[in-house]
């Protein structure tokens, strides 16, 4: 059931916003980044978007983008086309140049996407819970050591789609000393109760720069994001809540990334 405030609060992105720029020189690049994980005992891989005009002599804020339960580190670029979305925004001066890290959020020794009949198993889901320590203890320090990042909470964001949106809520709210900007796009119902994640609403209100939530009104998982939105309202924590006309699919994720990226690091 939709409540009166479960409505669209942002417009659709303009036509072509997620298509590659014609001028190749105006595009960023996506590197493959390997790092050692003490959680899995293996070397793991992330995709790293470096913005157009990237220079190791500059320092950049960092957005960590998390994928869905059946995806991997390539979902945001291969399916959602996040790099094209960001290229357009940066070229138009609508988003700040940033590094975007797209990791594999399944922290298991074998982190490949499972076959269809294994996607929703407890074993696969457990890897996403274990990713919290992999992200905080292994990936972020490795990124900060390799790239010229602005390595503080005010310049670090966490966002995700579906399972990655639930991870963002769980990890981000529990570690506001690490992330000041959060976004959950069509978040899966793996989020913990906000009473557990936000023991001190007053502190959360001062620490959060932006909490962005979105979901489609045709999405069967909308109850999860709705409950997060309503809890945030109850706690008096400012946030942006956008309910568009989509299902659980790529167009809503690309469109909301387009808007979220413009608000980041301002």
N, C-alpha and C positions, 0 to 999 in steps of 0.2 A: 504494500500500500504506500502511495506517495503522500507525503505531508505537504502543506502549503509552501514550505520553503525548499522542497526538493525540486528545484527549477534550474533552468539554464541561467548562468550568470556571466558567461563569456560568449562571444560570437564564434562562428566557425572561422577557421583560418582561411586566408585568401587562396584562390586557386593556384595550384603549382607550388605550394609552400613546402611540400615534401619531395619535390623532384630535384634531381641533381642540377646545380647551376651550369649554365652553358659554358661559362668561363672557368676552365679547369684551374687556372691560377688563383681563383677566388675561393676554391674549396679547401677545407681542412684535410687532414690525412688521418687514417686509422692505423695505429701500430699494434702489433701483437706483443704483449708484455708478459714475461715469465717471472714467477716469484716462488720462493720456497714457503710451504705451509707446514707449520708445526701441528696443525689440527689434523691434516690428512696424512702427513709424512711423505708428501709428494711435491713435485713441482707443478704449480697450477698456472693457468693462463687467463689473462684479461685482455679485452680490446680497449685501447686508449685513443680517444679522439683528441688531436692537437689542432687548434683553431687556425684559420687562414692567417698567414703572417707570423706563425709561431716562431719564437726566438728563445733560446736557452738563457739569454741575457735579461729576459723579462720574468716577472713572477705572475702566476695565474691562480685564480680560485678554481676549486675542483668540485665537480658534480659526480657522484657515484650513482649509476643507473642499474637497477636490478631487474632481472627478467622473470618470466612466469614459470610455472611448475614443469612444463614440458620443454622449456627452452634452454639456452646456454648463453655464453658470452657474445654470441653473434646475433641474438634475437633483435636487439635494439637497432643494429645497423642493417642486417639482412632483411628483416621483416617490417619494422616500424620506420626505417630510414631516418633515424635520429640524426645522423651526420648531415644529411641534406637539409633537415629542418633547421639545424644550428647554423649551417653555412648561410642560408638565406637571412636569418635574423642578424648574424654578425655583419654580413655584407651591407645590410640596410641600417646598421647602427642601432638595432632594436634590442640586442643582447650584448652583454659584456663578453669579450673573448675569454673562454674558459677551457680548461682541460676536463674531459668527460671520461670517466673510467667505467667500463662495462664488464664486470667480472662474471665468473661462473658462480652463481649463488648456491650451488649444490656441493657442499663441502664434504665430499666422500672421496676415498681413494680412486674409485672409478666414477668420475663426475660426468660421464656422457649422458645425454638425455636417454631415459629408459624407453623400451618399446611401449606401445600404447597400452598394453594390459598391465604395465608396471608403474604407470605415471602416478597413480593415486595410492600407492602402497605406503605403509608406515616407514619402510626403509628409505624410499625416495624423499618423503617429507622430512625425515630426520636430518638429512643432509642440509636442508634449508635452515633448520634450527641451529645446527653446528656452525653455520656460516658466520654467526655473530662474532665468534672469537677469531675466525680466519680473517674477517674484514678488519677488526680492530687491532689485532696483534701482529698480523702478517702483511696484508695488502696495503693498508694505509701507510705504514712505515716504509714499505718498499717503494711505493709511488712517490712519497716525499723525498726519498733518497735519490731517486732516478730523475725526477722532473722538477723544474723550478716552480714549486707550488707556494701559495700563501698558506702555510701550514697551521692554521688556527680555526677555531669553530666558526667564526664569523665569515670565513671564506671557504667553508666546506658544507656541501649539501648532499642529501640522500633522498633518492626517489626510486619508485619501482612500479611495475604493472602486475596486477593479479597477485600471485604468490610473492613477488618482489615488493608489491605495495604493502602486503601484510608484514613482510620482513622490515620494511621501512618504519612502519608504526612501532613494531616491537623493539627494533634496534635504536631507531632515532630518538624516540621518547625516553628510552632508558639511558641514553648517552647524549644528553643535551650539552654536555661539556665538550663533545666532539663535533656535533652537527647543530647548526642554527637554522637550517632551511630543510623542510621536509615536504614530500609530496607522495600521495598514494593514488594511483590511477586504477580504478576498478579493483580495489584491494580484495584479496581473498580473505575468507573468514578464519585465517590463522592468527589474527591479531589477539594479543592478550587483553584482558579487561583494563580499561584505562585507569581504574582505581589502583591497579598494581603498577602500571607504567608511570603514572603521575601522582606520586605520593604528596607532592607539594605544588598545587595548582598556581599559587602565587609566584613561585620560582619559575615555573614553566612559562607563565605569561611574560616574564621579563627576559627569559632566555631565547624564546622562539622568535626569529625574525619573520618567518612565514611558515604556515602549515596549509598546504594546498591539497584538497580532496576532490576527487571527481569520480563519476560513475554514469553509465547510461541507464535510462529508465526502462530499457528492454533487457537489462542484464540480470540474470537469475541470481547473481551474487550481491545485489544492491543492498540487502539487509545488513551486510557487514559494514560497508562504508557509512550507511545511514546511522548505525549504532555509534560509530566513532564520532560522526558529526554531532549527534545529539548529546553524547557525553562531553564533547568539547564545549558545546553551548552551556551545559549544566555547570561546568567548571569555569565558565567565563573566559575561555581561552580563544582569542581571535583566530579565525581561519577563513579560508576561501572554500566554498562548497559549490561545485558545479555539477548539475545533473543534465546531461544532454540527451539526445534521442537515439543513442547508439545501444548496441548490445555489448557483449564481451569481445571486443574486436579491435583491429589495428587503427581504424579511423579515429576513434575516441582517444587512443593513446598518443597518436601523432598530434592531434589537435590540442590536447591538453599539455603536451610537452612544449608545443609552440608557445602557449601562453605562459606556462610556468617559467620557461627559460628567460622570458622578457622581464620577469619580476626578480630574478635571482641577483644577489650580490649588489643590490642598489643601496 
